[in-house]
Amino acid sequence: MEFTALLLAITIVMLVAWRGPRPLALGLFAAVMIACVATYLHHATDTLKLSF
């Protein structure tokens, strides 16, 4: 679900970058990048419950 939200946010940022003011686009881009890094770190630090 969070990946769908990130994809939607990236799409919105691209539309703002195409039509909107530059500072707004850069601010939204920074916010989405922080959200992407936070999502990555959340999933990269999960311990895997493997049993062999």
C-alpha positions in Angstrom: 0.0 0.0 0.0 2.8 2.4 0.8 4.4 1.8 -2.5 1.2 2.7 -4.3 1.1 5.9 -2.3 4.7 6.7 -3.2 4.0 6.1 -6.9 1.0 8.4 -6.7 3.1 11.0 -4.9 5.8 10.8 -7.6 3.2 11.2 -10.3 1.9 14.3 -8.6 5.4 15.7 -8.3 6.0 15.2 -12.0 2.7 17.0 -12.8 3.7 19.9 -10.5 7.2 20.0 -12.1 5.6 20.2 -15.5 3.0 22.9 -14.8 3.6 24.4 -11.4 6.2 26.7 -9.9 9.8 25.4 -9.5 10.2 25.9 -5.7 7.0 23.9 -5.1 8.2 21.1 -7.3 11.6 21.0 -5.6 9.9 20.9 -2.2 7.6 18.1 -3.1 10.4 16.2 -4.7 12.5 16.5 -1.5 9.5 15.3 0.6 8.9 12.3 -1.7 12.6 11.4 -1.6 12.5 11.4 2.2 9.5 9.2 2.2 11.2 6.8 -0.2 14.3 6.6 1.9 12.1 6.1 5.1 10.2 3.3 3.4 13.4 1.7 2.2 14.9 1.8 5.6 11.8 0.4 7.2 11.8 -2.6 4.9 15.6 -3.1 4.8 15.9 -3.4 8.6 13.1 -6.0 8.9 14.5 -9.3 10.3 13.6 -12.3 8.2 12.2 -15.2 10.0 13.8 -18.1 8.1 14.2 -21.6 9.3 16.1 -24.2 7.4 
